[in-house]
Amino acid sequence: MYRATTFDIQITATPIFAPERSDAGIGRYFWTYTIEIANQGDIQVQLLERFWRITDANGRVETVNGPGVVGETPIIEPGESFSYTSGCSLNTASGLMSGSYRMVDANGRTFDAEIPPFSLDSPMERRILN
């Protein structure tokens, strides 16, 4: 589990390797990840946009951005949270995801809430210890 807090918005990421959706023979590795966005402040916020930076083990970077998450732009009341699950595939057996959510609070202030960088690891990766 990975966690970051920006302006009372705590984001927790939990990635899980999905072997049933992966095939090392063709270079396809798949993970699901669950994100929880908790409003620890005292003012309502809304998630407007997402920005992802996905890096594979070869250093190839892909960016993904757009409105909301999983088709929603959730409003999160103080003391409440919003969770969703999505997925990511790579051509390598490991990688890294990071990013941010563009948020707006009830006063109209916009800010970017950090998504903590999290590791995409598979048991198919050969590890070498030095």
TORMARDREN-942848 format. One line per field, with one value per residue: residue in three letters; x, y, z of N, C-alpha, C in turn. Coordinates in steps of 0.2 Angstrom, whole numbers. Atoms other than C-alpha are relative to their C-alpha. Last residue first. Example, Ala and Ser with C-alpha at 12.3 -4.5 7.8 and 13.67 -1.06 7.14 Angstrom:
residues 2
code = c(SER, ALA) $
n.u = c(-4, 4) $
n.v = c(-6, -6) $
n.w = c(-1, 0) $
ca.u = c(68, 62) $
ca.v = c(-5, -22) $
ca.w = c(36, 39) $
c.u = c(-4, 4) $
c.v = c(5, 6) $
c.w = c(3, 0) $
end
This chain:
residues 130
code = c(ASN, LEU, ILE, ARG, ARG, GLU, MET, PRO, SER, ASP, LEU, SER, PHE, PRO, PRO, ILE, GLU, ALA, ASP, PHE, THR, ARG, GLY, ASN, ALA, ASP, VAL, MET, ARG, TYR, SER, GLY, SER, MET, LEU, GLY, SER, ALA, THR, ASN, LEU, SER, CYS, GLY, SER, THR, TYR, SER, PHE, SER, GLU, GLY, PRO, GLU, ILE, ILE, PRO, THR, GLU, GLY, VAL, VAL, GLY, PRO, GLY, ASN, VAL, THR, GLU, VAL, ARG, GLY, ASN, ALA, ASP, THR, ILE, ARG, TRP, PHE, ARG, GLU, LEU, LEU, GLN, VAL, GLN, ILE, ASP, GLY, GLN, ASN, ALA, ILE, GLU, ILE, THR, TYR, THR, TRP, PHE, TYR, ARG, GLY, ILE, GLY, ALA, ASP, SER, ARG, GLU, PRO, ALA, PHE, ILE, PRO, THR, ALA, THR, ILE, GLN, ILE, ASP, PHE, THR, THR, ALA, ARG, TYR, MET) $
n.u = c(-8, -2, -7, -4, -6, -6, -3, -4, 3, -5, 3, -4, 1, -3, -7, 1, -5, -2, -2, -6, -2, -7, -2, -1, 6, 3, 3, 6, 2, 7, 3, 4, 1, 5, 2, 1, 1, 2, -6, -4, -6, -4, -5, -5, -1, -5, 1, -5, 2, -5, 2, 0, -5, 2, -1, 0, 3, -4, 3, 6, 5, -3, 2, 4, 7, 4, 7, 4, 6, 5, 5, 0, -4, -7, -2, -7, -1, -7, -4, -6, -5, -4, 1, -5, 3, -5, 2, 4, 7, 1, -1, 1, 3, -1, 5, -2, 6, -1, 6, 1, 6, 0, 6, -2, 1, -2, -7, -3, -7, 0, 5, -3, 6, -2, -1, 0, -2, -1, -4, 1, -4, 2, 5, 5, -1, 5, -3, 4, -3, 4) $
n.v = c(-1, -3, 1, -5, 3, -4, 3, 6, 7, 5, 5, 5, 7, 5, 2, 8, 5, 5, 6, 3, 6, 1, -1, -7, -4, 0, -7, -1, -7, -2, -5, -5, -6, -5, -5, -7, -5, 4, 3, 5, -2, 5, -3, 4, -1, 4, 3, 6, 3, 2, 6, 6, 1, -4, 4, -5, 0, -6, -4, -3, 5, 6, 5, -2, 0, -5, 0, -5, -2, -3, -2, -7, -2, 1, 7, 2, 7, 1, 6, 0, 5, 3, -3, 3, 4, 0, 5, -3, -2, -7, -1, -7, -2, -7, -3, -7, -3, -4, -4, -2, -4, 1, -4, -6, -6, 2, -2, 5, -1, -4, 3, 5, 4, 4, 7, 4, 6, 5, 6, 5, 6, 5, 4, -4, -6, -5, -6, -6, -6, -6) $
n.w = c(0, -6, -1, -4, -3, 1, 6, -2, 2, 0, 3, 4, -3, 4, -1, 0, 3, -5, 2, -2, 3, 0, 7, 1, 0, -7, -1, -5, -1, 2, -5, 3, -4, 2, -5, 2, -6, -6, -5, 4, 3, 3, 4, 2, 7, 3, 6, 2, 7, 5, 4, -4, -5, -6, -6, -6, -6, -3, -5, 2, 1, -1, -5, -5, 3, -4, 1, -4, 3, -4, 5, 0, 5, -2, -1, 2, -1, 3, -2, 4, -3, 5, 7, 4, 5, 6, 6, 5, -3, -1, -7, -2, -7, -1, -5, -3, -3, -6, -2, -7, -1, -7, -2, -3, 5, 7, 1, 4, 2, 6, 4, 4, 2, 7, 0, 6, -2, 5, -2, 6, -1, 4, -4, -3, 2, -2, 0, -3, 1, 0) $
ca.u = c(121, 103, 96, 78, 69, 52, 38, 32, 26, 30, 21, 28, 18, 21, 9, -5, -2, -17, -17, -26, -41, -49, -68, -73, -81, -64, -58, -47, -35, -29, -10, 2, 13, 15, 30, 35, 38, 37, 39, 26, 14, -4, -14, -30, -44, -52, -61, -63, -71, -69, -78, -73, -77, -88, -81, -89, -84, -80, -85, -82, -69, -59, -63, -58, -43, -25, -13, 6, 17, 35, 47, 61, 64, 56, 40, 35, 17, 14, -5, -15, -33, -46, -60, -61, -73, -69, -81, -73, -67, -52, -48, -56, -50, -46, -45, -36, -37, -25, -26, -10, -7, 9, 9, 26, 20, 26, 25, 6, -4, -23, -24, -8, -16, -2, -10, -8, -14, -14, -19, -23, -26, -33, -30, -20, -10, -7, 2, 0, 6, 0) $
ca.v = c(-38, -46, -50, -52, -62, -54, -67, -64, -47, -29, -13, -1, 14, 33, 42, 50, 69, 80, 95, 110, 121, 133, 136, 138, 121, 113, 109, 94, 90, 72, 68, 55, 40, 23, 12, -4, -22, -38, -28, -25, -16, -17, -6, -8, 1, 0, 14, 21, 38, 44, 53, 64, 80, 77, 69, 74, 62, 66, 49, 39, 27, 43, 61, 70, 65, 61, 47, 48, 34, 32, 19, 17, -1, -7, 2, 19, 25, 44, 47, 63, 63, 77, 85, 76, 86, 93, 97, 107, 101, 91, 73, 69, 52, 46, 27, 20, 1, -6, -20, -26, -34, -41, -44, -49, -62, -77, -68, -69, -59, -58, -73, -67, -51, -42, -31, -13, -3, 15, 27, 45, 57, 74, 86, 98, 84, 68, 52, 34, 17, 0) $
ca.w = c(-29, -30, -47, -48, -62, -65, -67, -49, -55, -48, -52, -40, -33, -34, -23, -32, -28, -26, -38, -33, -38, -26, -30, -12, -12, -16, -34, -37, -51, -48, -48, -55, -52, -59, -59, -69, -68, -79, -95, -110, -98, -93, -81, -72, -63, -46, -37, -20, -14, 4, 18, 33, 23, 8, -8, -24, -38, -56, -63, -79, -71, -65, -69, -85, -95, -93, -97, -100, -106, -101, -108, -95, -100, -84, -88, -83, -81, -78, -74, -74, -68, -69, -60, -42, -31, -14, 1, 16, 33, 28, 29, 12, 8, -10, -11, -26, -31, -43, -55, -64, -81, -89, -108, -116, -127, -118, -101, -103, -90, -87, -75, -67, -61, -51, -37, -34, -18, -19, -5, -8, 7, 3, 18, 7, -1, 7, 0, 3, -5, 0) $
c.u = c(2, 8, 3, 7, 4, 6, 7, 4, 5, -4, 5, -5, 3, 0, 3, 7, -3, 4, 2, 1, 7, 2, 8, 3, 1, -7, -4, -2, -6, -1, -8, -3, -5, 0, -5, -1, 0, 0, -3, 6, 3, 7, 4, 5, 6, 1, 5, -2, 5, -3, 5, -2, -1, 6, 0, 2, 0, -3, 4, -3, -7, -6, 4, -2, -4, -7, -3, -8, -4, -6, -5, -5, 1, 5, 7, 1, 7, 1, 7, 4, 6, 5, 3, -2, 7, -3, 5, 0, -4, -7, 0, 1, 0, -4, 2, -6, 3, -6, 3, -7, 0, -5, 0, -6, 1, -1, 2, 7, 2, 7, -1, -4, 3, -6, 1, 0, 0, 2, -1, 4, -1, 5, -3, -6, -6, 1, -6, 3, -4, 4) $
c.v = c(1, 1, 4, -2, 6, -4, 4, -3, -5, -7, -6, -5, -4, -7, -5, -2, -7, -5, -5, -7, -2, -6, 0, 2, 7, 4, -1, 7, 0, 7, 0, 5, 5, 5, 4, 5, 7, 5, -2, -3, -6, 3, -6, 3, -5, 0, -5, -2, -5, -3, -1, -6, -6, -1, 5, -3, 6, 0, 6, 4, 3, -5, -7, -6, 2, 1, 5, -1, 4, 2, 4, 3, 8, 2, -1, -7, -1, -8, 0, -6, 1, -5, -4, 2, -1, -4, 1, -6, 4, 2, 7, 1, 7, 2, 7, 2, 7, 4, 4, 3, 0, 5, -2, 4, 7, 5, -2, 2, -6, 2, 4, -3, -5, -5, -3, -7, -4, -7, -4, -6, -5, -6, -6, -4, 4, 6, 5, 6, 6, 6) $
c.w = c(7, 0, 6, 1, 4, 4, -1, -6, 3, -1, 0, -2, -5, 3, -5, 2, 1, -3, 6, -3, 2, -3, -1, -7, 0, -1, 7, 0, 4, 1, -3, 5, -3, 5, -3, 6, -3, 6, 6, 4, -4, -3, -3, -5, -1, -7, -2, -7, -2, -6, -5, -5, 4, 5, 6, 6, 4, 7, 2, 5, -2, -1, 0, 4, 6, -3, 3, -2, 5, -5, 4, -5, 0, -4, 2, 0, -4, 1, -4, 3, -5, 3, -5, -7, -5, -5, -6, -6, -6, 2, 2, 7, 1, 6, 1, 4, 3, 3, 5, 1, 8, 2, 8, 3, 2, -5, -7, -1, -4, -3, -7, -5, -5, -1, -7, 1, -7, 2, -6, 2, -6, 0, -5, 2, 2, -3, 2, -1, 2, 0) $
end
